[in-house]
Amino acid sequence: MKITYHGHSCVHLMDENHSIIIDPFITGNKLASASPEDIKVDTILLTHGHGDHIGDAVQIAKNNDATIVCAVELATFLGWKGAKTLGFNIGGTVHLPFGSVKMTQAFHSTGYVVDEEQKIVYTGMPAGLIVKMDGKTIYHAGDTGLFGDMKLIGETAQPDIAFLPIGDHFTMGPDDALLAAGWINAKTTIPIHYNTFPPIEQDPHQYVKELGYRQQIGKVLEPGESWEV
């Protein structure tokens, strides 16, 4: 499997036959390492309905005839925009050509802001995702604070790789993300959701160093960097 990080929470997973992207916030993301036109995928996964996670999902879906897989309410909303969608909900698993995706809880807010109408559209509960693909189990926590059931996610899913937010302000900060990493106990933990905006500026290398002090393996992926696992 090849993993490419495009900055913020955007993670691109590829095996020999499939290509999926999670939370493709590219346009407007100063750290983005690609343009929406560069992204070639068959599936798009979304953790929740904030603009910095929906991002370019509809355009990418239309460009690739790809399916957006996300919470039911968000799937309905994006379907109204002309995207092909598949909705599911927390605790559920969907089986797809590349493998499967299980939706877990996350503790965060939700809603898509329509500035011109001064309106916020409810887009379902925020979530984390457990992706099984190419013999690997990947946990993408989405946007979340620390919560105790991360221990259960670690025990039941036993992830090979965990993507955890460290930015603070809107999500866990580094200290809580260290606790989360210990509870989840993935073979490798990769920090996400940092440095995109001033309120979430953090040092991911220091976070990974702190993981090492706790006998855990962490890895920083710079925007645009790929890793073969």
C-alpha positions as CSV (number, residue, x, y, z in Angstrom):
1,M,0.0,0.0,0.0
2,K,1.1,3.5,-0.8
3,I,0.1,6.3,1.6
4,T,0.3,9.9,0.5
5,Y,-0.3,12.9,2.8
6,H,-1.7,16.0,1.3
7,G,-1.7,18.2,4.4
8,H,-4.4,18.9,7.0
9,S,-6.4,15.6,7.4
10,C,-6.2,14.5,3.7
11,V,-4.8,11.0,3.3
12,H,-4.6,9.1,0.0
13,L,-4.4,5.3,0.1
14,M,-3.5,3.3,-3.0
15,D,-2.9,-0.4,-3.7
16,E,-2.4,-2.1,-7.0
17,N,-6.1,-1.9,-8.0
18,H,-7.7,0.8,-5.9
19,S,-7.3,4.4,-4.9
20,I,-9.2,6.1,-2.0
21,I,-8.8,9.5,-0.4
22,I,-10.0,10.7,3.0
23,D,-11.1,14.3,3.7
24,P,-9.8,15.9,0.4
25,F,-9.4,19.5,1.6
26,I,-7.1,20.8,-1.2
27,T,-8.5,24.1,-2.5
28,G,-7.8,26.7,0.2
29,N,-5.4,24.5,2.0
30,K,-2.0,26.3,2.0
31,L,-0.2,23.0,2.7
32,A,-1.9,21.0,-0.1
33,S,0.5,19.2,-2.2
34,A,-1.8,18.6,-5.2
35,S,-4.7,20.1,-7.1
36,P,-8.1,18.6,-7.3
37,E,-7.5,17.7,-10.9
38,D,-4.4,15.6,-9.9
39,I,-6.5,13.3,-7.7
40,K,-7.4,10.0,-9.3
41,V,-9.6,7.9,-7.0
42,D,-12.5,5.5,-7.1
43,T,-13.7,6.2,-3.5
44,I,-13.8,9.3,-1.3
45,L,-14.2,8.9,2.5
46,L,-15.3,11.8,4.7
47,T,-15.1,12.0,8.5
48,H,-17.6,14.9,8.9
49,G,-19.2,17.8,7.2
50,H,-16.9,20.8,8.0
51,G,-15.6,22.6,4.9
52,D,-12.0,21.8,5.7
53,H,-12.8,18.1,5.4
54,I,-15.5,18.0,2.6
55,G,-13.1,20.2,0.7
56,D,-13.1,19.3,-3.0
57,A,-15.0,16.0,-2.5
58,V,-17.8,16.8,-5.0
59,Q,-15.5,18.0,-7.8
60,I,-13.2,15.0,-7.3
61,A,-16.2,12.6,-7.3
62,K,-17.5,14.1,-10.5
63,N,-14.1,14.1,-12.2
64,N,-13.5,10.4,-11.4
65,D,-17.1,9.0,-11.3
66,A,-16.1,8.1,-7.7
67,T,-18.4,7.4,-4.8
68,I,-18.4,9.6,-1.6
69,V,-18.8,7.4,1.5
70,C,-19.8,9.3,4.6
71,A,-22.6,9.9,7.2
72,V,-26.1,9.5,5.9
73,E,-27.1,13.2,6.3
74,L,-23.8,14.4,4.6
75,A,-24.3,11.8,1.8
76,T,-27.8,13.2,1.2
77,F,-26.5,16.8,1.2
78,L,-23.6,16.0,-1.3
79,G,-26.0,13.9,-3.4
80,W,-28.1,17.1,-3.9
81,K,-24.9,18.6,-5.3
82,G,-24.7,15.9,-8.0
83,A,-22.2,13.6,-6.4
84,K,-22.6,9.8,-6.2
85,T,-22.8,8.9,-2.5
86,L,-23.2,6.1,-0.1
87,G,-24.3,6.9,3.4
88,F,-23.9,4.9,6.6
89,N,-23.6,5.6,10.3
90,I,-21.7,5.1,13.5
91,G,-21.1,1.5,14.3
92,G,-21.8,0.4,10.8
93,T,-19.5,-1.2,8.3
94,V,-19.7,-0.9,4.5
95,H,-17.9,-3.4,2.2
96,L,-16.4,-1.9,-0.9
97,P,-14.2,-3.2,-3.7
98,F,-11.0,-2.3,-1.9
99,G,-12.0,-3.7,1.5
100,S,-14.2,-2.2,4.2
101,V,-14.8,0.9,6.2
102,K,-16.3,1.0,9.7
103,M,-17.5,4.3,11.2
104,T,-16.6,5.0,14.8
105,Q,-17.6,7.8,17.0
106,A,-15.6,11.1,17.3
107,F,-16.2,14.0,19.7
108,H,-16.5,17.2,17.7
109,S,-19.0,19.6,16.1
110,T,-20.7,19.2,12.8
111,G,-22.3,21.3,10.1
112,Y,-21.5,22.9,6.7
113,V,-21.4,26.7,6.6
114,V,-23.2,28.4,3.7
115,D,-21.7,31.9,4.1
116,E,-23.8,33.7,1.5
117,E,-27.0,32.5,3.2
118,Q,-25.7,32.8,6.8
119,K,-26.8,29.3,7.3
120,I,-25.3,26.1,8.7
121,V,-26.5,22.8,7.3
122,Y,-26.6,19.8,9.6
123,T,-24.4,17.0,8.2
124,G,-24.7,14.2,10.6
125,M,-22.5,13.1,13.5
126,P,-18.7,13.5,13.2
127,A,-16.8,10.2,13.0
128,G,-13.6,8.3,12.8
129,L,-13.0,5.6,10.2
130,I,-11.4,2.2,10.4
131,V,-10.3,1.2,6.9
132,K,-9.3,-2.3,5.9
133,M,-7.4,-2.4,2.7
134,D,-4.5,-4.4,1.2
135,G,-4.1,-6.5,4.4
136,K,-3.7,-3.3,6.5
137,T,-6.0,-1.8,9.1
138,I,-5.9,2.0,9.2
139,Y,-7.7,4.2,11.8
140,H,-8.3,7.8,10.8
141,A,-9.7,9.6,13.9
142,G,-11.1,12.5,12.0
143,D,-11.5,15.7,14.1
144,T,-12.0,14.7,17.7
145,G,-11.1,15.3,21.3
146,L,-9.8,12.6,23.5
147,F,-12.3,10.0,24.6
148,G,-12.0,6.8,26.6
149,D,-13.5,4.5,24.0
150,M,-10.3,5.0,22.0
151,K,-9.1,2.1,24.2
152,L,-11.8,-0.1,22.7
153,I,-10.9,1.0,19.2
154,G,-7.3,-0.1,19.9
155,E,-8.4,-3.4,21.4
156,T,-10.9,-4.4,18.8
157,A,-9.4,-2.9,15.6
158,Q,-5.7,-3.3,16.4
159,P,-4.7,-0.8,13.8
160,D,-1.5,-1.0,11.8
161,I,-1.6,2.8,11.3
162,A,-3.4,5.5,13.2
163,F,-3.9,9.1,11.9
164,L,-4.5,11.4,14.9
165,P,-5.1,15.1,15.0
166,I,-2.6,17.1,17.1
167,G,-3.5,20.7,16.3
168,D,-5.4,21.6,19.5
169,H,-8.0,24.5,19.5
170,F,-10.4,22.5,17.4
171,T,-9.3,19.0,18.2
172,M,-7.0,17.1,20.6
173,G,-3.6,18.8,21.2
174,P,-0.3,16.9,21.4
175,D,-0.7,15.9,25.0
176,D,-4.1,14.4,24.6
177,A,-3.0,12.8,21.3
178,L,-0.1,11.1,23.1
179,L,-2.7,9.5,25.5
180,A,-4.8,8.6,22.5
181,A,-1.8,6.9,20.8
182,G,-1.1,4.9,23.9
183,W,-4.7,3.7,24.1
184,I,-5.0,2.9,20.4
185,N,-1.5,1.3,20.3
186,A,-1.2,1.3,16.5
187,K,2.1,0.0,15.1
188,T,2.7,3.5,13.7
189,T,1.0,6.8,14.6
190,I,1.0,9.6,12.1
191,P,0.0,13.2,13.2
192,I,-2.5,15.2,11.1
193,H,-4.7,18.3,11.4
194,Y,-1.9,20.8,12.3
195,N,-0.2,23.9,10.8
196,T,-3.0,24.6,8.3
197,F,-4.2,27.7,10.2
198,P,-2.5,29.8,12.9
199,P,-4.6,28.4,15.8
200,I,-3.5,24.8,15.1
201,E,0.3,25.4,14.6
202,Q,2.2,22.5,16.2
203,D,5.5,20.7,15.9
204,P,4.8,17.2,14.6
205,H,8.4,16.2,15.0
206,Q,8.3,16.9,18.7
207,Y,5.1,14.9,18.9
208,V,6.8,11.9,17.3
209,K,9.8,12.3,19.5
210,E,7.5,12.2,22.6
211,L,5.9,9.0,21.2
212,G,9.4,7.5,21.1
213,Y,9.9,8.3,24.7
214,R,6.8,6.2,25.4
215,Q,8.2,3.3,23.3
216,Q,5.8,3.9,20.5
217,I,6.6,4.4,16.8
218,G,5.5,7.7,15.2
219,K,6.1,9.0,11.7
220,V,5.8,12.5,10.3
221,L,4.6,12.7,6.7
222,E,5.3,16.0,5.1
223,P,2.6,17.3,2.7
224,G,3.2,15.6,-0.6
225,E,5.3,12.8,0.9
226,S,4.4,9.2,0.3
227,W,5.2,6.0,2.3
228,E,5.1,2.4,1.2
229,V,3.8,0.0,3.8
